[in-house]
Amino acid sequence: MTTAPIAVAAHGLTKRYDDVDALAGVDLEIRAGAVTGLLGRNGAGKSTLLQLVAGFERPTSGRILVDGEDPFDNAVTMADTQLVREGGDAFASEPVTDTLGWYRDLREHWDADLAAGLADAFELDTSQKVENLSRGQSSMVGAIIGLASRAPLTIFDETYIGMDAPNRETFYEALLTDYAAHPRTIVISSHLISEVERMFEDVVILDAGRVLVHGDADEVRARGLTLTGRATEVERLLGTRDVLARRDLGPTSQITVLTQPGDELPALARQAGLEVDGVGLQDLFVHLTRRTAASPEGESR
Ligand SMILES: Nc1ncnc2c1ncn2[C@@H]1O[C@H](COP(=O)(O)OP(=O)(O)OP(=O)(O)O)[C@@H](O)[C@H]1O
């Protein structure tokens, strides 16, 4: 087992279930030592990708590499990888402590103090049987396993969805603090984009089994721009750009567009007296994935 953060690469990765391509030729590099947000609408292929990374499934075609190795049933990469799924992977009829003890024995870098501290912060009674926990309490068990394992590749697949807002905040703070002290590769799949996006250094958006967007989170955010002002001015500046959303109110238009790095549009728009605003990652995600749903060929990226 390694202590260094681990990179993941996918080349032409395809996973077919019956007649569904859950992943359809994914090419991707997940940076070692960064927090990557994995976003996508329901059924986009996020969990499928993460199960392949964790070595639980085999690709139909193409390759997935974890630290340069095929992770399927691979004891070396699996020892370095902690995937936490919604609902957790815990012994249902046993107390929570039994599951935590199992991970303590399995994970070389397990931090028992961190696990105990998180259970306290969540006010989780670890003597309870897992099957008697509420949905949010089950999520807490997953969050504890994910953080206290300190695996070089740690993956949270909608782990914390059942937790209430204060407990989710506790989890985010703990993740950021522990990640700063013990850097590792972290992948977070989530639908709560506006809540978790501050943790992302990189972002991947999957859409219908394909990579729609991949890049540095700030650069991805900077791709969306909203211009508000006189409709004629807005129209003049737009030219042939991709319009993601449009609202017209009398003589005023508000238009969300995609920009490219180094684009002069924001400066030109300000000079023309238009209001220029960024677009949050969640709004950008909604605009992009709605648009491609309406036009299956999507945009070129
Ligand atoms: N074991 C399976 N058998 C058959 N089809 C599957 C299986 N697992 C996933 N799929 C299909 O593959 C596609 C991708 O599913 P996946 O669970 O990866 O999506 P997701 O992005 O995680 O979705 P969500 O956000 O809803 O959890 C879906 O169409 C799903 O029905």
The ligand as an SDF file (V2000), in Angstrom:
LIG
                    3D

 31 33  0  0  0  0  0  0  0  0999 V2000
  -26.2200   -3.1340  -12.5970 N   0  0  0  0  0  0  0  0  0  0  0  0
  -26.8510   -2.5160  -13.5880 C   0  0  0  0  0  0  0  0  0  0  0  0
  -27.6510   -3.1910  -14.4540 N   0  0  0  0  0  0  0  0  0  0  0  0
  -28.2820   -2.5650  -15.4700 C   0  0  0  0  0  0  0  0  0  0  0  0
  -28.1940   -1.2450  -15.7080 N   0  0  0  0  0  0  0  0  0  0  0  0
  -27.4330   -0.5090  -14.8840 C   0  0  0  0  0  0  0  0  0  0  0  0
  -26.7080   -1.1020  -13.7890 C   0  0  0  0  0  0  0  0  0  0  0  0
  -26.0250   -0.1140  -13.1400 N   0  0  0  0  0  0  0  0  0  0  0  0
  -26.3050    1.0280  -13.8070 C   0  0  0  0  0  0  0  0  0  0  0  0
  -27.1420    0.7920  -14.8480 N   0  0  0  0  0  0  0  0  0  0  0  0
  -27.6340    1.7940  -15.8090 C   0  0  0  0  0  0  0  0  0  0  0  0
  -26.5130    2.5450  -16.2300 O   0  0  0  0  0  0  0  0  0  0  0  0
  -26.8540    3.9190  -16.3310 C   0  0  0  0  0  0  0  0  0  0  0  0
  -25.9240    4.7350  -15.4440 C   0  0  0  0  0  0  0  0  0  0  0  0
  -26.2130    4.4460  -14.0940 O   0  0  0  0  0  0  0  0  0  0  0  0
  -25.3680    5.0620  -12.8900 P   0  0  0  0  0  0  0  0  0  0  0  0
  -25.8820    4.4480  -11.6340 O   0  0  0  0  0  0  0  0  0  0  0  0
  -23.9340    4.9320  -13.1970 O   0  0  0  0  0  0  0  0  0  0  0  0
  -25.7700    6.6010  -12.9810 O   0  0  0  0  0  0  0  0  0  0  0  0
  -25.5310    7.7950  -11.9370 P   0  0  0  0  0  0  0  0  0  0  0  0
  -24.9430    8.9290  -12.7160 O   0  0  0  0  0  0  0  0  0  0  0  0
  -24.7660    7.3230  -10.7610 O   0  0  0  0  0  0  0  0  0  0  0  0
  -27.0200    8.1520  -11.5540 O   0  0  0  0  0  0  0  0  0  0  0  0
  -27.6990    8.7750  -10.2010 P   0  0  0  0  0  0  0  0  0  0  0  0
  -27.2460   10.1880  -10.1050 O   0  0  0  0  0  0  0  0  0  0  0  0
  -29.1600    8.6610  -10.5140 O   0  0  0  0  0  0  0  0  0  0  0  0
  -27.2690    7.9090   -9.0490 O   0  0  0  0  0  0  0  0  0  0  0  0
  -28.3240    4.0300  -15.9700 C   0  0  0  0  0  0  0  0  0  0  0  0
  -29.0720    4.0320  -17.1650 O   0  0  0  0  0  0  0  0  0  0  0  0
  -28.5820    2.7780  -15.1630 C   0  0  0  0  0  0  0  0  0  0  0  0
  -29.9120    2.3620  -15.3170 O   0  0  0  0  0  0  0  0  0  0  0  0
  1  2  1  0
  2  3  1  0
  2  7  2  0
  3  4  2  0
  4  5  1  0
  5  6  2  0
  6  7  1  0
  6 10  1  0
  7  8  1  0
  8  9  2  0
  9 10  1  0
 10 11  1  0
 11 12  1  0
 11 30  1  0
 12 13  1  0
 13 14  1  0
 13 28  1  0
 14 15  1  0
 15 16  1  0
 16 17  2  0
 16 18  1  0
 16 19  1  0
 19 20  1  0
 20 21  2  0
 20 22  1  0
 20 23  1  0
 23 24  1  0
 24 25  2  0
 24 26  1  0
 24 27  1  0
 28 29  1  0
 28 30  1  0
 30 31  1  0
M  END
$$$$
